[in-house]
Every structure is written in C-alpha cells, then in structure tokens.
C-alpha cells in the first residue's frame, strides 16, 4: 500500500538528479545519454516486476534528464548570436517581447526572442527565436516600459555576454544581453492567443485604474501576479511576513477561473468541455505570463481534468508528480527556478501534510482547516526558503491565517469589480467608486496585515531549523525504540 505514493516522487527525484548531473557535464546533443536511457529501459522491460527492474527504470529516467539538460546547455552555446555576443557586436534586432517589461523612464529590462538581426547595416539574418536579455536606457527605456508581452519591436544597440547578476537569466534560456539605446518601431502581437490574452488582461485591470497606485498594484499582483507597480518596501513587507506567495498566481486563481467557466459549459459535450478547459488554461497562462507557479498550477489542472475525462481520477500527489515531470522534460532549467521550487513545495506540503495536521488540531472546522493548510504549506516551502534566504519568519503562520481568508474574496471580487468598473467608467465615476470600495478595503487590510507582521523580528534560521529537525528525529527514534521494546515483551502463560 505504501508504494503507490512513493513511486511518482521517485521518478521526480531521478529526473531532477539527472538534470543536476547534466548541468555539470559538457553541452552536447545528449545522444549518449538517450541511448543509455533506451538500453536501461529495454533491460528493465525484460525483467519481471522487482526492485532491480524499478532501479533500472529510475536510472533510465535519470539518463533522460541528463540528455535533456545537455541539449538545453548546447542551445545556449550554439546559437546564431554566439559570435555577436562574444565579440560585442553592434546590431539591429527584430524581436518579440517574451514577458512584460520591468523598468522606469531611465532603465528597462525584458527578455526578448530575436527573430532577425542585422550587423553594421548589412543584410538581415535569421536568429531562430534566440532569447536575449534586453536592457534599454536613454530614450528607449520609457518607450519600451509601456509595451506588453508579445509585442514586436525593432531595437538598436549592441550585444554582450551575461555577467554577474545577469547570469541568472541563463536559466531562462537567454544567450546574452542586448543593450538597447533606441526603439525605432513596435506593433502588437501576431499570435492570436497573445492578442486574446492581452485584451483579457487589459479588461481585468482597466477598471482598477481609479484605485490608489499601491492598492491597484496589489490587486494586479493578486489577480495576475504582476507586482511591477508595487513599491519595494511593500514587496519586502510581504516577504518578511511570509505572505509573498499571495502575490504569485497559484492554483487558487486557476481553480477560480475554471469555476467561472463551469456554468457556461455545463450542457456542452464532454469533449467540448475538455477542449474549452484546455483553451481557458492556455489563455489564463498567457495572461499571467507563464510564471513558474502558473506553469505548475496549469499543468496540475490539465492533468486533473484529463484524468477525470478518462475516468481515472488520481491523488493530488500523483498529479503533482506527473505535472512536475512533464514540465521538467519540456524545460529542465525550471529546476533552478526558486518560484517553481516554492510552488511545488507548497503544493506537496498541502497534499501530504494538511490532512494529518488538521486531524491533530482542536477547534472549529474552519479554524482547523485554515491552520492545517497554512502550516502544511509553510512546512513544504521551508526546505527551499531556509537554504535560499537563510531564514523563515515565525510570524508567517499567524499572518497567513489572517491574510488568506481575505485573499480569496479579494481575488474574486477584485476580478469581478475590475471588469464591471471598466464598463462603468464612461457612465459614472460614482458607481465605479462604489463598486471598487470593497476591493480597496480588502487591499488596505492586506497591506496592513503585511506591514504589521513584517515588524515582528522573530525568524527561524537555517542552524536553528537543523537543530530542531535533529531533536525531532532523535525523539521519533527514541519513541519507536520504546515501542519495539514493549512489543518484544513476552507475557508468560498463566
């Protein structure tokens, strides 16, 4: 019975292990690793069900991870722009913005896929969609900052290698940096999906324009994960309070989107419902710019809907493992994304620990479920937070207990009121203010909770966490030892 939930995560562990090994090897096409995977898989298929067979399967999966990662690293090295980046060539590029620009009137940063490139006014050459980090300054910065993901641009500047802080963009498949000093032309996206996504995104945010800037940016973070307008001190308050996950789109947003779609598809055939659900997930993912947490949530939702469609509902742990494996196969560099790690950790914690923790608590059902889910999520992200940030706020649990009940209504009413207010703006500003009043009050409450919790200095650091874990492990071992000794006692017959 205990093997069922273990096997999927053994597959995940093997795949992740292979990806990490592939990071240490030389870039290549991965053929040797893929051949090794085929050999191990073939040998495993010829064996009866046994531990050696499972071990061979896991080795084959690890080899697949090695091959995929070597191919991904090769894509960073062998590109049409490799020489231009190494030699810092001046160029003109035609590209598509891969995300929303982040910046100000002085400097703007954005990932872009380069379609074509021109060096020194020579002929245009194809760049095959190679990604670069665009850093714009001078007059190009404010003009680039107002564009959206999917927009097409013509930029003048020069290439250079990624250095220091910018090297992290390698994990997002950027092969170099392009310092742009001029934006000469731009137009909207060619992709119909991006056109729909941008229109839907603008519709959601249009009605919130009358809110104060901070509250409006907070609502944008809750609805779409867009925190670019939030002041740095507010972002730091949410991080210090353990509430930063609320600013990232997660499974709750996906569930709400599918719940709104449900009544419209209730009478539709099953296949139409399935296809419409997948289409909604694609549009929602594009609206939220496919952040790592969105990828995880949408992949899990797709797996769950597909399992229900074929009549094979699966446990949350199995769905999570399948979603993670699919995403890592598509992009092995996701394993280095802290956002992806936190999202997966929180999901795993809730799936595995929320029910046992809730069962151990006393009190009303709503209180036990709230504490159980929050504590499980915090325990799930602890293995990521402690090594990466060095500490974890102890105030996170009570802060989440206060904030999470507001997050749901803020997301739901924020979306509804934003759309309604967008239609009412030309009619009456008074009605717009009335519709947005609950949104503003909830946003103010959320900001107040984050600010108050961030002022609590207590935190648990890595050393303390290790000490607590060691004490807990020793206590469990000692308890099991006492139980085994009791079980070993022999009661003499009367």
N, C-alpha and C positions, 0 to 999 in steps of 0.2 A: 504493500500500500504506500510506503514512503518513497518508492522510486519515482512515482509519477511526477510530483512537482520538482524533483531534483534534476531529471534528465534535461529539460529545456534549458535550465541555467548552466548545466554542464556544457551544453552546446555553446551558449553565450560565452562562458569562460574560455572555452577552447578557441573560439573565433577571436575574442579580444586578445588572448595570448599570442595567437598567430599574427595579429595586426601589430602588436608591440614588437615582436621579433622582426617583422618585415620593416619596421622603422629603422632598425639597426643594420639592415643589410643594404647592399648597393642597389640603386634603382635598376630595374630591368623589366622585361615583358612578363615575368612571372611564370614562364613556361615550365621551368624545372619544378617549381612548387605545385603547379597544377597537375603535372604528370605524377608527382608524388601523391597528391590527393587522390587521383584516379587509381593508382596502384593500391594504396591503403584501403580505399573504398571497395575495390574489387575483391581484395583478400577478405575483408570483413563480410562481404556478401556471400562468400563461400563457406563461412563458418556458421555453426549453429549458434543460437542465442546464448551468449555467455559473456563474462566480464572481458576476456580478450577481444571479443568482437566489438563491444562498446568502446574499449580503449582505442582500437584501430579506427573506428568511426570518428572519435574525437580528434585523433591525430590527423585524419583526412581533413576535417573541418579547420583545424589549425593551419594546415598547409594551404587551404584556400585563402585564409586570412593573410598569410604571408604573401601569396601571389598577388592578391588584390592590392595590398599596400605597396608592394614593389612597383606595380603598374602605376599606382597613383603618384608615387615619387618620380617615376620616369616622366609622367606628364608635366611635372614641374621643371624638369631639366631639358627635355627635348621638345621645345616649342618653337614656333616661327619667330618668337620675340626674344629668344635666348641671347643672341648676339647683341641685339639692340639694348637689352637690359644690362648686359655685362660691360658694354662699351659706352653706355650712357648717351645714346643717340638722340638728337632732336627729331621730332616726328609730329605728324598729324594723325589722329586716330578717329575712326568712326566706330562708336561702340554703343552698347545698351547698358543702362544702369541696372545692376543686379540687386540693389537694395535702395532704400530711401537715403538720400544724402544726409550726413550729420555734420553740421557746422554753423558758421555765422557769416557775417559780412567780411571777415578777414581770412578765414580758412575753412575749407570744407573737405570732408573725406567721404569716399564712397567706393565700393567695389564695382567694377565695370567689366563687361565682356567685350573684348575688342574684335570687331568683325573684319575691318580692313585698316591698313596702316600705310602711311606714305612717309618716306625718308627724303629729306633735302629736296622737296618738290620733284621727286622722280615719280615713276608710275606707282599706282596703288597695288598692294599685295594683300592676299588673304591672311588673316590671323587666326582663323578657325575658332573664334569664340574664346580665345585665351583670356583668362581673368587677370586683371591688374588692380592694384590699389591706386585710385586717383586721389591726389591731394592738390586742391586748387587754391590759389591765392590771388591777390590783386583783384581785378575786375571779374575774374571768372568765379570767385568764391560765392558772392551773394547770388549770382545768376544760377549757379549750379545747385545752391542750397534749396531753392524753391521747387525743384523738379521732383518727380516721383520715380519709384522703381518701375522699370520697363520703358522709360523714356529713352529716346535715341539722341545721341549728342555727337558733335564734332568738336574735338578739343585739340589745342596746340600746346606743345610742351616738350618734355624730354623724359626718357626712361632712366631708371637707376635701380640697383638691387635693393631688396628689402633689408633693413638694418635695424638693430636694437629692438625697440618696441614694435616696429612694424613686422618683425619676423613672425609674429603670431598669425599673420594673415596667410602664411603658407598653409596652415591647416584649413583654410577656406579656399585653397587652390589658386591663390594669387602667385604669379611667377615673378612679379617685380612691382615697382612703383612708377607711376607716371605723374610727374609734377606739371600740372596744367596752369598756364598763365593766361589762356584765352579760350572762351567758349563762343564759337562762331555761329553755331546753328543747333537747333534741337527740335524734336517733334515727338508726338505721343507714341505709345507702343503699337507695334504691328500685331502683336499677339492678341487674339480675341479674348482669351482668358484674362490677360492682364488688363485689357480695356474694361472688362466687366468688373474685375476686382478693384480697380482704381475708382470706378464710378460708385461701386457699393461702399468703398472706404470713405469717399468724399461725402456720400449721402449720410453715413453714420456720424461723421464728425461735423457736418455743416451746421447742424442745429446747436452745437455746443459752443459756437463762436461768441455768444454773449456772456458766457461764464468768465470769471477772472482767469488770467493766464495759468496760474498754478493749478486751479481746480480743473480747468479744461485739459491741461496736460495729464493730470492724474486720471481723468476719465478716459482719455486716449490710451493710457497705459493699461487700464483695466479691460477696455474693450478690444484693443488691437495690439497691445504690447509695445506701443510707440511711446517711449519715455524721453524723446529728444527735447521736448519743451519743458521738462521738469528741472527746476534748479538743482544744482549739485548737492546742496545741503539737504534737500528733501530726499533725493536718492540715497544719500548717506544715512539719513534717519531711518528709512525703510530697511536698509541693510543692517544697521546696528540693532534694530528692533526685531530682526528675523522675519520681516514682512516683505522682503524683496520679491519673493515668489509670486505675490499678488500682482506685481507689475508685469509679469510674464504671462502670456496666454497659455492656458493649460487645458486639461481635459474638461474642466467645468465649462469653459467657453465653447468647446466643441459640442458638449452634451446639450447646452442651451441652444446652439444653432440647429442641431438635429431635432430637438424638441419642437422648435418653431416650424420646422419643415414637416413634422409628422402629420398634423391635421390636413395639410394640403395633399398628402399622398395616401391618405387612409383608404381611399377607394380605388387606387391605382393597382394594376397587376404587380406581382411580386418582383418581376424582373425590372419593371419601370421604377419601382421604389428603390431597388438596389442601385440602378444606374443613376437615379436622381440623387441618392445619398452620396455616391462617389463624386458626382459633379459638385455638390454642395461642399464637400470636404476640399476639393481642389480650389474652388473659389475662395473659401474661407482661408485656406493655407496661403493663397496668393495675397489675400487682403492683409494677412498678418506677416507676410514676407518670409514665410517658411523658417521662422526661428526654430532652434533645436527643440524647445519644448513643444512647439506646434507640430513639428515632424513626428515626435513621439506620440502626441495625443491623436493626431490624424491617422497615423499608422495603426494604433490600437483600435481606434473607432472603425477603421476599414476592416481590420481582422475580425472584430466582434460582429459587425454587420454581415460580413461574408459567412462567418460560422453559423449565425442564426439563419441565413438564407438557405444554406445547405442542410440545416437541421443538425448541426454538430456544435452546440454551444460549448465554449471552453472556459476554464478558470481564468481569472484575471492574471495570475502568474504566468500561465502558459501563453496567453495573448501578449503579455508584455515581452516575454522571451522571443516570441515569433517576430513581433514588431521591431525589437532591437536588432535581431539578426538580419532582417530584411534591410533595415536602414544602414547597418554597417557594411553589408555586402554592396549596397549602392554607393556608399561613401565611407570608406574605412577611416577617414580623417575625423569623422564625428566622435571617435573615441577620445579625442583630445579636447572636445568642447566641454567646458565646465557647465554651461547651461544644459547640455544634453545629459551629463552625469547627474546633475542635481534633479532634473526632471525624472530620470529613470530611478534614482534613489528614492525620491519621494513616492513614486508610484509603487515601487517594490515594498517600501515600508508600510504603506496603506494596505496593500494587498495581503501582506503576510502578518502584520502585527496589529492592525486596527481592531480586528475582532477579538483576539485574546486580551488586549489591553482593556477594551470596552467591557468584556465579561468580568474582569477583575475589579472594576470600579463599582462604586455605590452611588445612588442618587437617581434623579430623573433620567429618562431615556435620552432626552435631547442633550443633557449635560454629559452623560457617559459617552455618547457617540461623538460629541464635539471634542472632548478631551482625548478619547481614544484615537480618532482620526488625526488630530493635530500632533499628538505625541508620536504616533507611528510615522508620520511624515518627517518630523524632526529627527527621529532616530534614523530614518532612511537616508537623510541628507548629511548626517553627521560625519560619515566616513569621507565625504567629499569636502565639506566645509572646514573641518579641522586641519587636514594637510594643506589645503589651498590657502585658506585665510588665517590659519593659526589659532583661531578661537571660534567659539559658538556662543551667542548670547543666551544666558539663562532666562532672560525675560521673554524669549521667543514664544514659549508655551502660553503664558497668560495673555501676551499681546495678540497671538493668533486667536485665542478664544474670544477676545473682544472684537477683533477685526474681521474674522471670517464670516460671522453672521451678517455683517454689513456688506461684505464683498459681493455676495450673491445678489441681493437687491440692487446694489449699485450697478452691477453689470447688466442686470435685466432691465431696470428702469432707465439706466443710462443709455442703453441702445434704443429702447422704445421712445424715450423722450427726445433723444437726438434726432431721430427720424421725423417725429411729429413736429418738433420745433423747427426743423428745416423747412417743412411745408408751411408753417405758420408765420415765418419771418416776414414775408411780404404783406401779410394781413394785419398782424397786431403784435407789437413788441411786448405789450402787457400779457397777452396769452403765452408768449414764449417764456417770459419770466416766471409765470405761474407754473407752466409745465416743467421747467427746469429747476424749480425750487427744491423738490425732494432730492434731485441729483446733487445740487450744491450743498445741501445739509449733510448728506451722506459723505460727500467728498471732504467737507470740513471735519466731520467726525473721524474719518480715516486719517487725515493729516494730523489731527490732534492726538490720536492713539499712537501713531508712529513717532511723533515728537516726544510725547511723554515717556514712551517705552525706551526710546533712544537715550534718554537722560539717565537711565538705570545703568550703572557702570559694571555690574556683575556679569562675568562671562566665564565660560569653561575653556581652558586652553588645551593644547594637544597633550602636554605632560599630565595634566590632571585627568584627562579622559583616559589615557593609557593606564594610569594608576587605578581609576575606578573600574576599568574593564578587567584588570588583573585581579583586583579584590573580588569582583563578581564571579570571575571564572573559578577562583580558589574556593569561594563559598559554594558554588554549584558542585564542584568536585567533592568537597567535604560532605555535602548533603547526600550525594549519590553513594559515597563510601559508607556512610552510616546506614543507608537503606540496604545496601548489599550485605552488610554485616548482619542486619536484622533478618534478612531473608535467608541467611546461611544458618541461622539457629535451627537446631533440630529439637522438636518437642518430644520428649520420651513418652512412649505409650503408658497408659495407666494400667 
